[in-house]
Amino acid sequence: MLMRQDPMAAAAELIVNLESLCKYPDGVLIYNEQCGSYKKESFSGLVCTVNFTVDIRAMDDDDRGAIVSEFSRQVYQICDNRMVNCTIERKLSQQLKQAAHSTVEKMPRKIKGEVPMLMSGAGHDAMAMSHLTKVGMLFVRCRGGISHSPDEYASDNDVWAAGLALLHFLDRHVSGDYMSS
C-alpha cells in the first residue's frame, strides 16, 4: 500500500480546488479588461459537482467490512458537517454471494464450505456498463484456475450453477415490472 500512487488522492485535492474555484472564481481568476478573457457576470450560473466511487477490497471480508463501516461513518459525518445530502450505495457483490450460496444449497451435489468471494482487479471489465447501471461480477470457476486463455474450461454444471445464481439474484432484486418490459 505504501508504494501505491493513488490518483484519487490527487483527485481529492483537485476536488477541493474545484470547490474553491467555483465558489470564488473572482478570487482565483484575474480579469484584465484589455485581454478580456471572461465576463464577471458569466459566473452567476456556475455550478460544479463531483460524484465519485470508492473501491475497497481485501482478502478478508471482515477486514473489508470494518473499513467500509468506518469510512461510511466518516462520509456521513463530513456530509453532515457540510450540510449536504449523501448516499452510499453498496456494490452488488454481497447480494450476488447470497444468490450463489442459495443456489449451491439447492444443488444435489453439495459443495463444502462458503461460496468464495474472489479478489479481482477485473473492475475494468465492468466499467463500460457502470454509467448505465449498478455492476457486479459473478465468476464461474475454471479448471486449474485458467481463464482468458485457449486452455480455459468451465464445466457445463458450473456454467449452469452460475446461471441459476444469476436468475436467483434477478428474482430477488429486480422488480417484476422491469423484468416484463
Helices and strands as residue ranges (DSSP letters): H 7-23, H 25-28, G 40-45, H 61-81, H 93-106, H 123-130, G 143-145, H 156-173, H 176-180
